[in-house]
């Protein structure tokens, strides 16, 4: 993923045989997961942790195994703790045919949300990783 202008980013998702649902085609649930990951990454641009509150995915055409899905995502609004996002996935190139569109609502949360609800060893590891990264360098959006 790469940050773009403002609150946008772009990503590429290569569909392999491991992502297959129907013969020769990407599984819709895996495509939805790719969009959830891409849309959630826009929250890094806001520098506030957030969790998915709603994800809506529209499948407009099949996505064949072996294709690259080019995803452009953006934050379209922030209201209180709510972050509204949308994305478009195109086949083969950034100008290719629209195959998937998605919109999502994220809810900004405090780090205590993860401490209260997450698996303790994973939360501890994430905190340790974050401390190491903070001591080494500042976050680079497009290194």
N, C-alpha and C positions, 0 to 999 in steps of 0.2 A: 504494500500500500504506500501511496505517496500523497502528501498533503498538496492541495492546490491553492488557488487564490481564496482568501476569506475562509469560510467554514466549509470547504469542500475537500474531497479526496478522491483518488482513483485507485482501483485495484484490478488485478487480473486473477482469474480462477481458471486453472486448466482442468478440464474434466477428464479423469482417467477411468479405466475399467473398475477401479475401486469405488467410484461414485455412481456406478450404473444401477438403475432401477429396472425399467423395461429394457429388453435387449437393445443394446447400442445407444441408449439414451440416459442422460443424467437423472438420478432420483430427485424428485421434487423436494423431499425433506432435506437432502444435502444442499440443494440450491438455496433453500430457505435459510439453512444454517450459515452458508457463505454470505448471504445478504445480512443476516443478523450480526455476524462478525464485522462486516464492512461498515454497516450503519453504526454499530456500537463504537467503532474506532473514531467516529467523528467527535465523540465525547472527549477524546484526548485533546482535541483542538480547543475545547472549552476548559480543560484542566480541572474537571470535576468528575469524580466517580459517579456512574449511573448504571442502572439495571434496566433491562427490557421490560416495558409494561405491556406493550402490544406490538405485534409484527403482522403486517398484512402483505402477502406476496401474490402477485398475479403472474401466471405463466401464460405468455402470449404465443410462444412457439416452442417446439421441442429443442432441447440442447443436446446435440450428439456427443458421444464419447469421442475424445480427441480434439474437441473444440476449446478455444480460449474464450471465456466470457469476460468482457471488459465492463467493469462496474464503475459508474460515477455516482458518488453519494454526496449529500449536502445536508447541513442543518438548515431547516427552513423557518424555525422559530423557537424561541425560548420564552416560556411563561412560568414564572415562579420556579418550581423544581422540575417542570416538564420540558423535555427537549423533543421537538418534532423534526423528523428526518425523512428523506426520501432518496431513492436510488433507481438507476436504470442500468440494466445489463444488456450489452450488445454482443452479438456473435462475431467472432473473427477479428474485429478491429473496433476502435473507438467510434467509428462511423457506421458499423455494421447494423444489421437488422436487430430491432428490439426484440429480445427473447423473454426477459423477466423484468418486472418493475416491482418495487416494494416501498412501503412506508412503515415507519416505526415511531413509537412513542417511548422515550426513555425517561426514567424518574431518577433525578439526582439524589444520591444517598451519602451519608457520612461513612467513614471507614468503620465505625462501630457496627454498621449493618452487616459487614462481612464477619466481624468478630462474633457477633451474636448468632448468625445464621450459617456461617461457613464451617467446614471441617477444620478443627483447630490446627492440625499440622500443616495444612495448605495455607491457612492464613498466616501462620508463623513464617513459613518459607517465603511467601509473597512479601511480608514485611522485611525480612532479612535481605531479599533481593532488591527491594526498593531502597533500603539503607545503603547497600553497596553501590547501586547506581548513583544515588545522590552524592555519595562521597567521591565518586570517580569523575562524574561530569554532569552537566545539566542535560535535560532531555533535548535530544535533537530530533526535530520532526522529520526533516529530510536530510539524513546524514550523507 
